[in-house]
Structures are given as structure tokens and as C-alpha cells.
Amino acid sequence: MKFVVWLPLLIPLLAVPVARRVTARLGPRTAAWTLGACSALLGVCSTGTLGLLALRGALQITPVAALEDISPRFLDDHTQLTLPVGVLAAGLLTGTAVAAAAVAVRNWRELRAAWQAADTASGELAVHPDGRPYAYALPGRFGRRGRIVVSTAMLRSLNAGEREVLFAHERAHLAGRHHLFLTCAHLAATLHPMLRGLREPLTYALERWADEAAAEAVGDRRLAARAIGKAALAAVAPAGRPRLVPGATCGPVPRRVAALMDSGTTRATGPRGSRRRLVAALLVGCLALSAASMLHAANELHSSVEIAESRTDFR
């Protein structure tokens, strides 16, 4: 198997910083979708590559190769490292699978506990009588509508207008199903360590997405900025909040407030705009190369196995 199989494992080293730079200049909704797509694609490609390396190594073992009715010596491979690399890839693949399963199970248990706590309330709001201020968007289960979980202390800390901003922010999280973006990013980070660098900008983009939706809903950006700032200053992390659900007090709040206060937009022109387009093209190239490399390696392995199956002189 040629060097191209290693590209999906190496490309995140370049793609992650490029993605962070590209999305810093995009609108929050576009940035969130871009970061989510990058996490998913790069995670799938790197995991697929480990699978191909593990399979190639397994086919060097005579009993395994016999299952395909082939002989390892007929595979188009002239390196002695195929089997050791395959063993290493199999170990890494197993480790990432276990880590991803652990994240999924932990997230499910936390959501189930939060659902049980919120089932005592009816309607959109689940108000917890708690002296600790907090609020977050709890997604629904099994097709049910999600709920806004908020404590009585948080409601007391905001006036009527600010509470409307808070509710609009959490509604935007629920409508956009932002918990799926966060889940995707965390799972991808377990598949490739470099993808951890996409989680923080994704969290920021999702919060900015909800901030803009809240500001549009109330028609006052300054009110939205003040409400987000007050809620963040008052908030504490509740013990029962799932880790992968968004909330108005998540992310770098000072940057979010500054972005809400700055309603002006600037359009990149001239050399700076050309550089940004070049960086965006580089990101697209990285993603395309990662996917193409994995598919090429898979096709190469498939062709090699077919050629080996056509040889009958070892039988």
C-alpha cells in the first residue's frame, strides 16, 4: 500500500489550523456547519485509514488470508512493515472505538438523567427551584420537543426583557439541534487527537448563532448583549447538566458580547480578501485530498485482493 494511505492521518495537522482561521471570518451559522463537516469528514477518513491498514496487516496472516482464498505472498506488497503497522493500526482502531463508545454512553446517560429531572414539568420551560443560577437547552428524546431548563435563581437575576433574550437563545439551540454538532465534534476528537482543536471554535460558533437569533427575536442587539453578559456573570455549572448540551453561558462570553455590540460588517477586498479565499481553497483541498486518499487506498487494497484471488498456483 503506497504512502497515500497515510495522508488522512496527517492532513488534520494542516486542516485544523486552516479551518480555525477560515471560520473565524465566517458568519456563525456557516462557521458551525463548516467546523461540524470538517470534524465529521476528517474523523471518518482517519478512522477508515486505520481500518485499511489493519485489514492489510491481517491479510499478511496466512489463516486470515485463507478466509479469502488467497495467499499473502500474492498480495502486491513489498515491505516487511505491513504486519507490524497493521497490528499497531488495529490497536489504535480498537482504542478509538472504545473511547467513542464511552463518550456516546456517557452522553446518553447524562441526557437520560436530565430528561427524567425535566419530566416533572410541562410545556416549553422546565423551571428548577434552585438557588444556583443556570440555564441550558435540553434536546427532546424520541421525537419529543426539547425544553429550556432554567433555575429560579437565573430567572430572578434577569429582568423581563433579558429573560426573553435568554429564552430566545435557548430556543435557537433547540431549533438548530446544536447538541448534535457538539456530539459530532467530541466523537471526532476521540477518533483523531488533532480534531480536538475544532471543538472550541465550534462551541463559539454555535453560541454566536444562538446569540444572533436571540438578538433578531427581540429586535435589540444591546439588550441581547446585556442579557448574555448578566446571565454569564451569574451562572454556575449545575451538577445535572449534560456536558454536550449548549447554553447561553457557554463559550467565550466577552467575545460574544463584543460581537453583539459590533453590528457593523466588513467585506474583505483586495489582497486581504484574496488571501482569505486562498486559505478557504486550501481547506477545501485538504478535505478533498483526505477523502480521495482514503478511497484510493481502499480501491488499491480491493484490487490487490482481487489479483491475489485470481492466482491459483498456490492451491
N, C-alpha and C positions, 0 to 999 in steps of 0.2 A: 504494500500500500504506500503510495507516494506521500511526499511531505504535505500535500494539500489537505490531508485528513487532520493535520494539526491546526489549521487556520481557525476553525470555530472555537478552539480553546484559547487562542492567542488574540483574536480580534477584539474581545471585550477590553483588553488593556488599552486599546485606542478608542474603541467605540464609546465607552462610558464617559471619559472626559469630553469627547466631542459632543455627545448627547447633552451633557450638562450645559455646555456652552451654547449649543443651538437653542435649547428650550428656555434658557434664561431670557431670550429675546422674543419668545412667542407668547401669544395670549394664553391664559391659564387653561382653558379647555383644550386647545390644541397641544399645549405642552404636556398635559396629563395623558392624552391619548398617545402622543409620541413616546413618552417615557414608558408607559404601560406596554406599548407594542415592542419597544426595544427590549424591555425586560423579558417578555414572553419569547420573542424570537431568539434572542441570544441564549437564553436558558435552554430552550428546546434544542438548538443547534449544538451547544456544548454537550448536552446530555446524549444526544444522538451520536455524536462523535465518540464519546466514551463507549457507547454500546457497540459501535462498529469495531473499535479497537479490541474490545473484549471478545466479540464474536470471531474476529480474525485470529486472535490468540487461541481461542477454544478450538478452532479448526486445525491447529497445529498438533492437537492431541489426537492420536490415532482412533481411540474409541469414539470420540465425538465426531471426527470426520467420517467414520464408518456409518454413522447415522444418516449422512447424506450420500452414502455410497461413493465416497471419493477417497483419495489418498493424499495426505498432507504434502507429499513431495511434488504433486502436480499443481499445487497452488502457485500462482505467479508471485512468489515472494522469495527474495534472495538475501534476507537479513536474518541473523540469529537472534535479534532482539524482539521478534514478533511475539513469541510466547511470554517473555517477561513483561513486555509492555501490555499484553493482553491481561495478564494476571493483575498488574497494577491498575489498569483501567476497570477491571471487574470489581476490584476492591473499592475504588473511588465511586463507581456507579452504585454499588451497594450502600456505601456510606451516605451518598446524596439522597438515595431513595428513602433510607431510614430517617434522615433529617427532614426531608419534605413531608413524609408521613407524620412525623412528630409534630411539625408545625400545623398540619391540617387537623390532626386530632386535638391538639391544644386549642386551636381556634374554635373548633366545633364545640368543645366542652365549655369554653368561656361564653360563646353565644347562647348555648342551651341554658346555662345558669342565668344569663341576663334575660332571656325570654321568660323563664319561669318567674323571675322577680318582677317583670313588667306585666305579666298576665293578670295581675290583680287589678290593673287599671283598665278603663275603657276609653275609646276614642284615640285621637292622634297623640295626645300628651300622656306620658306616664310620670306623674309627679311623685318623687320620693320625699317623704318627710325626713329630711337630713339637714343637720347643721353645717355640713360641708358643701360649699358651692361647686356644682359641676353640671355639665350638660353634654350630651352626645347623641348621635343619630344611630339608633339601633335598627338594623335591617330586619325585615319581616322573614318569616320562615314558611316554607311550603305554600308559596303564593300569597301569603297574607301581607297586608300593608305594614311597612315599618313604622316605628314610633320614635318620638322625640323624648328621650329620658332626661329629666331635669329635676334638680333638687329644690326644695323650698327655699334654701339659703340663696341659691342662684337667682331665683325669682325675686327675692327681696332686695338683692343687690342692684337690680336694674329697674329703671322706670318703664312705663307702658311702651313708649316708643322703642326703647332699647330691647325690650323683650320681643317685640315684633321682628326686630333685626335678628335676634338670636334664633327665633323660630324659623324665619325665612332661610337662614343659613343652614340649619339642620335639615329643613325640607329639601334644599338643593342637594345635600349629601345623599338623602334617601332617593330622590328622583334620578340622580346620576349614577346610583349604585356604586358609590365611591369605595365601599368596602371591598368590592371585587378587584379594583385597581390595586389596593394595598395588599390584598391577599396574593395577587399575582406577583407583585414585586418581592414580597417576602419569600414566596416559594422559589422564585428565580434566584434570589440571593443564596438559597441553600444549594442550588444546582451549580452555581459558579460564584466564588467569593468576590470577584471583581464587581459583580452586579449589585453588591450592597451599596455601591456609590450612587445608584439611581433611586434609592428609597427616600432619601431626604428631599431631593428636588421634586419627587413625585408627591410627597406629602404636602409640600409647599404649594405646588400647582393645584392640587385638589382643594386646599383651603382657600386659595385665591379664586378658584372657580366658584366656590360657595359664597365667598365674600362679594363677588361681583353680582351674583344672583340676588343676594340679600339687599345690596345697595339698589339694584334695579327694582326690587319688590317694594321697598319703602320710599324710593324716589329721592333719597338724600344720602350722598356719599359720606358727608361729615358725621351724620347720625350713625351710619353703619360703622365708620371708623371708631367713633367714641364707644359704641356698644361692644365691639370686638375687644377694644383695649380694656374696658372696665371688666368684662367677663373674664378675660385672661388674668388680670391682676387679682381678681377674687378667687379664681378657680383653684381647686386641688384635685388630685387624681383619685377618683373613687376606687374602692377596693374591688368592686364587682364589674368594672368596665372592661369589656373585651379589648385586647391590645390592638386589634386590627379593625376597629371601627373609628370613623372620623368624628371630630367635634370642633366647635368654634374656637376652642382654646388650644388647638394643636398647632404645631409648626412654629416658625419664627414670627411671633406676633408683631414685633416692631416693624419688620419689613412689610407685613401685610397691611398694617395701619398706614404706613407711609405710602404704599401703593394706592390705597383707597383715597388718601388725601390728594394724591397727584393724579388728577383726572385727565391731564394732557397726554397726548400720544405723539410719538416721534416716529418718523418714517426714515429708514436708512436709505441714503442716497450716496452716489459717488463711490470712492474707493472703499469706504467702510461697508456700504451695502453689498459691494461685490465680494468682500471678504466673508461676510455672513452667508451669502449664497454659496460660496465655495466651501465653507465649513458644513453647511447643510448638505451639499452634494457629497462631501466626504462621509457624512453619517449614512446617507442612503447607500453609498458604495460599500461601506463596512457591513451593513446589514445584508445587502445583496450577495457580497462575497462570502459571508458566513453561511448563508443558506445554500448558495451554489456549491461551496466546498463540501458541505455535508452530503448533498445529493450526489455530487460527483464521486465521492468516496464510497457511498452506498452502491452506486452503479458499478464502480470498479470492482468492488467485492463480489457483487452479484455475477458480473461477467467472469471473474476468476473462478467462482464456484461452478458456473455452467461449463467452462472449458475443462475443469477437472472432472466433472461428471461425464463428459464425453470420452474421456480416456478409459479404455477398458483393458489396457495391457497389464494392470496390476492385479486384476481379478484372477 
